[in-house]
Amino acid sequence: MIGLSSIFEFNPWWESGGIHREFERFHRRMLFSVLTPNLQKRPIDVIVGLRRVGKTVLMYHLIDHLLKNGVSARRILYFSFDVERQDIGRIIREYEERALKARVNERRCYLFFDEIHKLADWENKIKVLYDLNPNVKMVLSGSASLNLMKRSRESLAGRAVFHTLSPLKYAEFLQLKGEKIPRETDFEIHERRLSILFGEYLAKGFPETLEMSENEAKNYVRELVVERIIYRDIPESFRIEDIEIVRTLANYCFDNPGAIINVDSLSKDLGRHRKTIRNALNYLELSFLIKRVSNLRKSLLASSRKNKKAYPLHQTLATTRDEDKILETTVRSEINADYYWKKGNSEVDFVIRNNEIIPVEVKNTEEVKTRDLNPLFKFSKLFNARKAIVLYRGVENELQKDGVKISLIPIVKFLCYHKP
């Protein structure tokens, strides 16, 4: 049986009528406006993302929204499996007896389960709860993507909608800082201010770091994000003992953004079996610390399993001082790129694959020479791409050649106005 004090501590609004003030002071993430209409819809909302990006605070903001819109406090349950590993059936019975004073299938109830992936066999338990209680609305969160993004999508097919809460992108950083993004036609007037703020953003990708110094923000990321994941979350989630190889590979990826990951070479250099290396890299990616980018191939637009590049998920995780690599990591994170392209001596940093294929090159310069564009033209010819993008520190410009339009865009402007 859950301690009476424990379940009441998780749900202070049962007594006070509102969430803690410390959560009210945090700015609402952009995902909040997506999720609020969903509170009146049947499907489960599942929020996944890296530690400290604000998943728990977002759940509290959704609870606050319900309370301020007239929902009875006792019809809202919050429970964190990061704090206690309890059986979900026991939690529901305790909630019914101690707070709701009714069965959950008799009332419209809102159930918020935080860090749900830490509950064994959670997908099947949630599925049963969902199927038996049509009046219940559930919002779940988790920090590990292995179960949440693979097996759970299959188990909860037709029952759940998945949302990724990422570290801050530049536009949202500006919003949370109280900075207004000007109209695109007025960008040049505000460019200096936005460029200065961009320099600050490179070190501050987590909501709680916005008012910190750069050094404080770096320490925050290292201690509360990276070390917690490597030394606590990964061992708990994947039951591994050789945690040092995970730490070593994480440091390698953070120090060398965009490095090609050669499992055979790493196996020899580190004295570990190839399977151990592959598993450790998987754990890092499944825990949102790194992102591997595949080389796009022409054949059926497939991607090569070999020669993948590894990047920190967000530039604030990078430990390199190489400004070129930090900028490259920032762009990869902003556009959520899954691909790059390399053939022979020609290489393109990233490839966007949505409704069309667009190669993207990142340059930490104010000037781009004609020869720098040759890989973009080669790619465009091979993949029949009609446009390409160069992100750099110069002025906006446009070039046309052989039916391909190359847009040269200031990085800061692109990050302000591009649509993910």
N, C-alpha and C positions, 0 to 999 in steps of 0.2 A: 504493500500500500504506500502510495506517495505521501510524504509528510504534508500535513495540512498547511504548515507555514510555507512549504516549498511551492505548492501550486498557487497560493495566494501571493507570494512574492513575485512570481512570474506575471501575475495579472493584477497590478495595483489599482487599475480602473474599477475593479469590482467594489472597492472601498471609496476611492477618491473621485471617480467619474472621469478621470483623464490619464493620459500617459505622463511619465516623468518629464519635468521641465527641461532636463538636459537633452532629451531627444527632440523636444519642440524647437530648440534653438538651431538645430542643424537644417541646412537648406535641403529642399526636396530635390532628389535626382530626377532627371528627365523621364525615367521609366515610371515614375509615380503617376504621371498623367495618362500613361498607357494602361496601367493596372487599375486605376480607380473605376472606370466603367465596367471592368471585368468582374468587380465584386458582386455585381448583380447577375452574373452569368454562371451557368452550371459548371463548365470545365474547371479543373484544378489549374492554378497558376504556379509554375515552378520557376524560382529565381535561382540561377547558378552564377558563380563567379569567384574570383580570387578573394582571399581573406582581406578584410578591412576595406573593401570597396563600398560598404554601406548596406549590405543585404538586411541585417537586423534592423537598422535604423529605418530603412524603407518599409519594413513590415510594421514597425511602430507608427510610421506616418500613415499607413493604410488604416491601422486601428484607430488613430486619431481622427481620420476622415469619417470613419463609420460612426464614432461617438458623436462627432459634431453634426452628423446628419440624422441624429435621432435613434440610432440603434442602441438598444439596451446593453449596458456594460456587461451584464452576465451572459449575454448571448455571444460574447467574444472570448475565445480561449487562445492563449499563447503558451507554447512550451518549447524549450530549447534542449535538443538532444546533445548539445555540446556540453551541457552542465550535468544532465542526468540521463542515463540510458534506461529508460523505463519502457515496458510493453505498452503499445498504443491502446490496446483494449483496456488496460488498467487505468491509463490516463483518462480515457473517455468516461469510465465508470466513476472515477473520482470527481470528475467535472460535473457529471450528471447529479451525483449525490450531494456534493458540497456547495455548488454554485448555481447550476441551472435549475435544480429541483424538478427536472423532467428528463425524458429521453431526448437525445439529440434528433431522433427522427420525427419528433413531435413539434419542433420549433425550427425557425430559420436561424441557424447558427453559423458562426464564422470561426474556423479553426486555422490557426497559424502555427505551423511546425517548423522550427528553425534547425538548421544542420541535420536535416532528415536522413541524409545518407549514412549517418552514424548509427542508425537503427537497423539491426539485422533484418534482411528480407523485407525492407520497408515498402517496396513497390507492391507486393502482393497484399500486404496489410492495408495500405492506402486504397488499393483497388477494391477490396472488400468493403471498407468503410464508405467509399464513394458509392458503390452499387447498392448498399443497403440503406443509405440515408440521402434521398434525393433533395432534402431541404438544406443539406450542409454545403457550405462553400469553403474550400480549402485553399490556402496559400502556403507553399512549401519553399524552403531555401536549402542550398547546399554548396559546399566549397570544393567538392571533388567531382570532376566531370565523368569519371569512369562509369559509375552506375547511373548517374543522372542523365547522361547524354547518350548512352548506348542501350543497355538492357532496359532501362526504365521507359525509353521511348516505345519500345516494343510492348512492354507489360501494360503501359498506360495509354496505348494507342486509342485515340478517340475520346480520351478522358482528360488529357492534360495538354496545356500549352506551355512551352518552355521559353524562358526569357534569360538572356545573358546580361548581367550587370558588370560592365567592364570598369577598369580604372578610368579616370576622367579623360575624355577627349578634349581638345583645345576649346571648342565652342562651349562645352559644358563647364570647363574651368572658368571661362570668362563669366558665364552666367552666375556661378556660385560665388565669384568674386564681386558680384554686383556691377560688372562692366557690361555696357550695352554694345552689342555688335552693330556697327553702322550699316546703313544700306550699302550694297555692293558698289553702287556708283560713287559713293563717298569714301571708299576704302583708302585712297591715296591721302586724303586729309588726315586720317587717323592712323596711318601706317606706322609711324614712329612709335606711338603709344602701344599699339598692338604688338609690335616687334619686341619692345621691352618686356611686355607681359608674357610673350612667348618664351623669352629667356627664363623667366620665373617658372613657367609651366613645365619646362624640361625637368625640373627637380621635384615637382609637386603634382603627382597624379592621383593622390588619395584624398578624399574629402577632409579628413582630420589634419592634413598637413598644410592646408591653405594659409594658415596664420603662423606657421613655423618658419624658422630660418632654414637655409639650405642644408646646413649640417644637421639640424634637428630632424628635418625631413628624411635625410639619408639614414640616420640612426633608426628612425621610426620604421622605415621600410626593411632595414636589415633585421632588426630585433623582433618586430611584431608581425611581419609578413614572412620574410624568407626563412628565418630560423624556426619560427613556429611551424611552418609547413614542413620543412626538412626534418626537424627533430621530433615533431609531434604528430602532425597530420598524416604524413606519408607512412611512418611505421605503423600507425593505428589502422590506416585504410588498406595497406597492402601486405602487412605482416612480414616485413623484411628485417633482417638483422644487419646487413652490410650497408648501413646508412652513410658511411664515409664515401662510398663510391657515388652515391647520389649527390652529396655535398660537393665532391670534386667536379662532377660533370656540370652541376649548376654553376659553380664558379667559372668553369671554362666557358660556358655559354654567355654568362654575364660579362666576362672579360673580353669575349671575342664575338660580338653580335654579327650575324651573317656568315659565320664560319661554316664551311661544308663539314658535315658530320660523317666521318668515315669510321664505321664501327670496328672494322678490322684493325685499323691503325690505333684507335683508342684502346682496343683490347690488348694489343702488344705493349703500348706505352704504359698502360695502367696495370698490367698483369692480371687482368680479369677476363673471364670467359665472355665471348661475344654475346651470349644470351643475357648475361648479367648487365652488360652495357646497354643492350636494347631495352631491357626491362626498366633500368634506372631512367633512361631517357623518356620512356613511356610514362613513368610515375611523375616526372617533372612536368610533362605536357598535360597529363590528366589532372594535375593539381594547379594548373594555370600559371606555372612559373615560366615556362618557355613555350614557344610556338615554332614548329618546324614547317618550312616552306619547301614545296616540291618543284622540281624542274619540269616545266610544261613541255610535253612532246607533241609533235604534229599528228602522229598517228591517233586518230579518233580523239584528239585533244586530251590524251591521257597524260598522267604525270608519272615521272620516273620514281621508283621506290628508292633508288640509289641517289647519292649526291644531294641529299636534302640539306638545306641550311637551317641553322637554329638561331633564333632571336629570343632575347628576353621578351616576355609578353608585352611589356610596357617599358618605355625608356627609363623610368624611375628605378627599374630593377637592374639596369646596366651599371657595371662598375668600371667600364673603360673610360678613358679621358679623350678618346678619339672622337672629335666633334662630327666627323663625317659619318661614323658608325652610329652615333647617338641620333643624328638626324634621320638616318636610314631606318633605325628602329622605331622612331616616332612615326614616320610615314607608314611603315608596315602596320603598326598598331592602329593608326587612325583609319586606314582603309581596310583593315582586317584581311590583308593579303594572304592567300594560300599558295601562291605560285610566284616563281621567278622564271627566267629563261636564259639558258646558256647553250651555245653550240659553237665548238671550236674556240676562237678568240673573241667571239661576240657574246655579249651578255646584257640583259635588261634586269634592273633591280626587282621589279614586281610586275605582275600581270593581273589586271582586274578582269574577272569573268562574271558578268551579269547578263544583261541582254545583249551585250557585245563584248568583244575582246579588246582591251586597251592596255598597251604597255606603258609602264610608268618608270621614269628614271629620276633619281634624286641626286642633286648636285649641291654641294656646300660652297657654291661660288656665285659671284655676281655676273659672271659672263660664261656663256656656253659656246664652244667652238663647233664649227661644222662637223669636224671629225667625231665629236662626241655624240652626234646624232646618228651615225652610221648603223649602230646596232638596232636602233628603233626602226630604221627603214628596212633593214634585213628582216627583222621580226614581222613587220607589217606586210612585207611581200610574202613571207612564208605562211602567215596565218590569215592573210587577206583582211588585215585590220585597216580601218579607214582613218583612225585618229590615234594620236599618242600624246602623252603628257610628260613634260619636263618640269620638275619642281626644283626651284633654285632661289637664290637670294637677290636676283636681279629684277628688272621691270617686266611687266606683262608684254608678251609678244606672240606672234603667230607666224608659222612657216608652212608653206605648201610645197610638196614635191611628189611627183608620180601618183597623184590622187590621195596622198596621205596628208592630213592636217596635224601639225605638231604644235600644241599649245604650250608656250613657256609661261609658267605661272609662279609668282612669288609664293613660297611655301606658306607663309602666314595667311595670305589671302585664300589659298586653297583650303587650309584647315578651318577657316572661318565659314566658308560657304558651301563646301562640297557636301553632297548627300550620301551617307553610307550605303 
